[in-house]
């Protein structure tokens, strides 16, 4: 049994010094794994191999539920941890490119359609009837917010929904009603 496997077994049994003893033995091999992974990334990638090694190692030894009976399984888990870190990093970058860092606007108090004239009110009413057939809870939420003037939190309380669920329903309903009223206006034109 090699030294890494022995330390992994001590780590599994809860030895407080095992993680510190393991790192010097596996560090260079983890760096090699990380460099190999990073060669497949774009040259302007912001994550460095050293940072990838450190984050992967922390994920591996910081998770008490993980155990590895031998060296090969430890390095397999390390490779998987690095893959997941790179995927998470790519998702964060993509989210930023697609407005992930844009300021969030509170939708409380924003009306679905400005109540200007009877035609608009009737269009909202007809679209709301369609929404009622599509999703009764969302339609009730709109009625409470748009017609009764309740806040999203108040409407959530009435409908026995969490506020976050009510907000998601409100956002969906706003978009759905906007699409339906826009179609109705185009059809009338």
C-alpha positions in Angstrom: 0.0 0.0 0.0 1.5 3.3 -1.0 1.8 6.4 1.2 -1.0 8.3 -0.5 -3.5 5.4 0.0 -2.4 5.2 3.7 -3.0 8.9 4.2 -6.4 8.7 2.4 -7.4 6.0 4.8 -6.3 8.2 7.8 -8.2 11.1 6.3 -11.3 8.9 6.0 -11.0 7.9 9.7 -10.9 11.6 10.7 -7.2 12.2 11.3 -6.8 16.0 11.7 -3.3 16.0 10.2 -4.0 13.7 7.2 -5.1 16.6 4.8 -2.0 18.5 5.5 0.2 15.5 4.9 -1.6 14.6 1.7 -1.2 17.9 -0.1 2.6 17.8 -0.6 2.4 14.3 -1.9 -0.3 14.9 -4.5 0.3 18.6 -5.3 2.6 18.2 -8.4 0.3 15.5 -9.9 -2.7 17.7 -9.3 -0.9 20.6 -11.0 -0.1 18.4 -14.0 -3.8 17.4 -14.1 -4.8 21.1 -13.9 -2.4 22.2 -16.6 -3.7 19.4 -18.9 -7.3 20.6 -18.3 -6.3 24.2 -18.8 -4.7 23.5 -22.2 -8.1 22.8 -23.5 -9.4 26.2 -22.4 -9.1 29.5 -24.4 -5.8 31.4 -23.9 -7.5 34.4 -22.2 -9.1 32.1 -19.6 -9.0 33.9 -16.2 -8.7 30.8 -14.0 -5.1 29.7 -13.5 -3.9 26.1 -13.0 -2.7 26.9 -9.4 -6.1 28.3 -8.5 -7.8 25.3 -10.1 -5.7 22.9 -8.0 -6.4 24.8 -4.8 -10.1 25.0 -5.3 -10.3 21.3 -6.4 -8.3 20.2 -3.3 -10.5 22.2 -1.0 -13.6 20.6 -2.5 -12.1 17.2 -2.1 -10.7 17.2 1.4 -13.3 19.8 2.7 -16.1 17.4 2.0 -16.4 15.0 4.9 -18.7 12.6 3.0 -16.1 11.8 0.4 -13.8 8.8 0.8 -11.3 7.3 -1.7 -10.0 3.8 -1.0 -6.9 4.4 -3.2 -4.8 6.9 -5.0 -6.4 6.2 -8.4 -9.9 7.0 -7.2 -8.6 10.2 -5.4 -7.1 11.5 -8.7 -10.2 10.5 -10.6 -12.3 12.5 -8.1 -9.8 15.4 -8.5 -10.2 15.4 -12.2 -14.0 15.4 -11.9 -13.8 18.3 -9.3 -11.6 20.3 -11.8 -14.1 19.6 -14.6 -17.0 20.9 -12.4 -15.0 24.0 -11.4 -14.3 24.8 -15.0 -17.9 24.3 -15.9 -19.1 26.6 -13.1 -16.6 29.2 -14.1 -17.8 29.1 -17.7 -21.4 29.4 -16.6 -20.6 32.4 -14.5 -18.8 34.1 -17.5 -21.6 33.3 -19.8 -24.2 34.7 -17.4 -22.2 37.9 -17.1 -22.1 38.2 -20.9 -25.8 37.8 -21.0 -26.6 40.4 -18.4 -25.9 38.5 -15.3 -24.2 41.5 -13.8 -26.9 43.9 -14.8 -28.7 45.7 -12.0 -31.8 44.0 -10.9 -35.0 46.0 -10.9 -37.7 45.5 -8.4 -40.9 44.7 -10.2 -43.1 45.7 -7.4 -45.5 48.4 -8.5 -44.8 48.1 -12.3 -48.0 47.7 -14.2 -48.5 45.1 -16.8 -50.3 47.4 -19.2 -50.8 51.1 -18.5 -54.5 51.4 -17.9 -55.2 54.1 -20.5 -58.4 53.3 -22.3 -61.2 50.8 -22.5 -59.7 48.9 -25.4 -56.5 48.2 -23.3 -58.5 47.2 -20.3 -60.6 44.8 -22.4 -57.5 43.3 -23.9 -56.0 42.7 -20.5 -59.3 41.2 -19.4 -59.5 38.8 -22.4 -55.8 37.8 -22.0 -56.4 37.3 -18.3 -59.3 34.9 -19.1 -56.9 33.0 -21.4 -54.3 32.9 -18.6 -57.0 31.6 -16.2 -57.5 28.6 -18.5 -53.8 28.2 -18.8 -52.8 28.7 -15.1 -55.4 29.7 -12.6 -53.0 30.5 -9.8 -51.0 32.9 -12.0 -54.3 34.5 -13.1 -55.4 35.0 -9.5 -52.1 36.6 -8.7 -52.5 39.1 -11.6 -56.0 39.9 -10.5 -54.9 40.6 -6.9 -51.9 42.7 -8.1 -53.3 44.5 -11.2 -56.9 44.9 -10.3 -56.9 44.9 -6.4 -53.6 46.7 -6.1 -52.0 44.2 -3.7 -48.2 44.0 -3.5 -46.6 40.7 -4.6 -46.0 39.9 -1.0 -49.6 40.6 0.0 -50.9 38.5 -3.0 -48.6 35.7 -2.0 -50.1 35.7 1.5 -53.6 35.5 0.1 -52.7 32.7 -2.3 -50.6 30.9 0.3 -47.5 31.0 -1.9 -43.9 31.9 -1.0 -43.0 35.4 -2.0 -40.3 34.1 -4.3 -42.8 31.8 -6.1 -45.2 34.7 -6.3 -42.5 36.9 -7.9 -41.6 34.2 -10.4 -45.3 33.8 -11.2 -45.7 37.5 -11.5 -42.8 37.8 -13.9 -44.1 35.0 -16.1 -47.6 36.4 -16.1 -46.4 39.9 -17.0 -44.6 38.5 -20.0 -47.4 36.2 -21.0 -50.1 39.0 -20.8 -47.8 41.4 -22.7 -47.5 38.9 -25.5 -51.2 38.2 -25.6 -52.2 41.8 -25.5 -49.7 42.7 -28.2 -51.1 40.0 -30.4 -54.6 41.3 -29.8 -53.5 44.9 -30.8 -51.8 43.6 -33.9 -54.9 41.6 -34.9 -57.1 44.7 -34.4 -54.8 47.0 -36.5 
